């Protein structure tokens, strides 16, 4: 985050403490539904780690965790998720992710994503760059790779997801690939009183060895854990948003890494004309 962005955020916090306080209270109330106790997971009635496969294994546990996430209170809180995984063909996970705004990044497939991944892409809901400080100001590049130019009246945020791709198309050679399996769960909080925008607040991270596949559910020996530690959640969100920033759209991707997001440029001449014609804020 740039120093200027941090200064603006600090100004916003000072000028609108009631908004932030309401968001924090809503986040705290939503967090209670995770059944997190200060004395550790042994007093929890919910599962926080999973091993192996089958009905009690890692992939089934992830589906259970997503069901619990979707059942959390709405109102000020709306479930959402961002994540990354190399391979994804599990329709149960796809259907659950499609029920909330999300952006999931996968490795580039040889030809097209699996039917489950395609189902998420076509029926799911994207996230907005404006919900994440690290993604604000990013927009898809124009043809030729030039940054997109923003003028008066243009929306600042861009929709990302629900599915994006990353890295190289498989060629049989040993190439760098996305190998992390991380899912950040949190809530979208909208300020409906002062209209300051929407914010994503993370509160839980699923991390494990398993791809989100039928094979991982039926055949593989896997392990995973859900973590609510604040510093780990914060760093995980920063890591996943960095991957999203380097990802590409699912349609017509290149065989080599070709991120299609870049900071937008402002049409200074158009903004100057607009200010002269209509006047600036009083």
Phi, psi and omega in degrees: 000135180284156182300321179298319179297319181296321180295318179296317180297320179296322177298316180299318181298320182289325184278337183228060182296328183295325179295311181296321180296319179294320178296318180295319178296318179296320178296319180296319179295318179295323180297329180300331181291348176280354179060047179266125181248148181290343181266008176106172186286346184295338179267356181280143176270355180255156182271141182235358174212152186218149180222148173079201182234194178078199186292337179251010187271196190292311183292318175299321177295325177294320176298319177297318180296319177295321176299317178295322179296316181292337181274357182289160186299148174258224186079245176289340183250128172233123182300144176206170183202150168226151182187179178212148180199141181297309186231141191212109175218017184269113186292329179295317177293319180299316181295323180289319178292328180292345181276001180216158172299134181204163170220111182245130181253129179237165172297150176297130177280170178295321182231292180220158179299163179297161177305322180294316179295321178295323178298318176297316184296322185272333183249350181276181181241135181282171170258172177248143177300333183290345180281347188234120180307322183287345183250353181299138179089349178277138176220154176301139180293157173282171175302137184092357177086007180282146176299148178285140180261131182252132178240180178302135179089347178283141177290138180281321184282155175234145178278135179231131178099197004291348181228135174223167184237164190213143167087220184256150167286135181302134180232357186095344177274165177276104183236155175300141179217158173289121183236000181279144174238096187223135175229120179259119180256142180191196184231153174261127181242122182250132177275101181265006178255313182252357174056048179268001176115189184244141181230139172263125177244115180280150176218353180207145179233127168267129177217136183193187181271344191275135162289162183268070189227162174295324180296318178297326180287321189262328193245328193265157173262111189234171174212153179201159180216150173255129187238131178247005178303129189300314183293323178293317179299315181298314181292325178295319177297318178298320180294313182292321178295329175295320177294318178300318181298333181261008184269179181228161177293155185289329183274133172055050179279158179279162180284338177247163181302122181217071181307134183255015177251142178206155177301132179290150175256148182263138176278087185300322181295318179293320178293322178294318178296317180298317180295321179289325182282318188247349180083153178271181179294145180287000000 
